[in-house]
């Protein structure tokens, strides 16, 4: 007597379609949250880089006994030595992030700075950095 054994290895087409549909629904819910998180991360990243560059410019000013400044534009900023005039570094902001500053940041040889505020923003978030006269930065 012969018996037919049916192998049940693998998935049926209906099972694959159901799993793909569930994954599609989950992605539809998660995509907007992920996009918003990534956009706010770009603003936070730009803010953190500026904080590091502020400390760098201040340390250059005090160690070299020269005046430095950070000049801002909407797409980035540059750290510059005032006398002799030279550009130390230039930063371009991440895609979609803009910058607005109340003034040029000045760093004097004796360690003090000119107090300003800088706003980084995109369509989803913003971050305001305040540079105090003593060189401290808060957000």
N, C-alpha and C positions, 0 to 999 in steps of 0.2 A: 504494500500500500504506500502510495506516495502522498506526501503533504506539501502544500505550497506555503512557504514561509515568506511573508511580506516584510521587507526591510523598512524600518521607519527612520532611517538616517536622513537628516536635513530638515528643511522647513518648506512648508507649502507656500505657494504664491500669495495666498490670502494672509498668512502670518507675516510675511515680509512687508506687504502693503500696509497692514495695521501698524507695525512697528515704525515704518517710515513716516506714516501719518502722525503718530504720537511724537516722534522726534521733531517733525515740522511744526506742530502746535507749540511744543516747548520752546523752540527757537524763536517763534513769533512773539512769545511773551518775554523772553530774555534779551532779545536784541536791543530794544529801546533802553533798557536799564544799563546794558553793557556799553552802549554808545555814549550815554550820559556820563558814566563813570570814566570812560577814556577821555572825554572832553575835559572834565574837571581835573583829571590827572595831568593833562597838558598845561593847564593854568598853574597848578601846584608845582609842577616841574620847572616852569619858567620862573616862578617866584623863588624857588629854592636856589636856582642857578644865580639869580641876581643877588641874593643874600651873600652867597660865596664871593661873587665879584665885588660887592661893596667892601667886604673884609679885605679882599685882595688889594683893591685900590687904596684903601686906608693904610694898609701895611706898606705899600709902595711909597706913599707920600711921607710917612714917618721915617722909614728906613733910608730913603734917598734924599730926604729934606727938600722935596719938590712938591709943587701943587699938581694934583691930578683931578680929573673930572670924569663923570659918566654922562655922556650926551645921549638922550633918548629920542627915538623916532617911533612911529607906530608899529614898525615891523621888527624892531630890535634896538640895540644900543651899542655904544663903543666906549671903552675905557681909554682915556687919553692923558698924556702928559701935557701940561700947559706950556712950560718953558724947559727945555726946547720942545716945540710942538711935535708930537709923535703919537701914533695910535698904538696902544699896547695890545688890545684885543678887541674883536668885534663879535657880537652875538646876534644871530638871527633867531627870532621866536618860532616856536613850532607852528605848523599849519593851523590857521583859524584863530590864533591867539594874537591879540593886539595889546599895545602898551600906551599908556597916557601918563605923563609925569607933570607935576606942578612946576618943575624947573629943572635946570641942570644940577646934578649932584657934584659938589665941590669937596675935595679932601685936601686939607692944609697940612704943611709939614709938622706943625705942633700937635697934630692928632685930632683936631676938631673938624667938623663937617658943617655943611649948610643943610638945615632941616628941610626935607621935601617929602612928598608922598608920591607913590607910583602905583598905578592900577593896571593889573593884567586882567584881561577878560576875553571871553568868547561868547557864543550864543547861549551857553548853558550855565556858566559860572563866572565869578570874578574874585580877585584877591587884591587887597590893598596893602601895600608895604609902606611903613612910615620910617623914615630915616631921621633919627634925632641928631641934635648938634654934637652929642658926645660920640657918635658913630654907631650907636646901637640900632638894630633893625627889629621892628615888630610887625606882625600881620594880624 
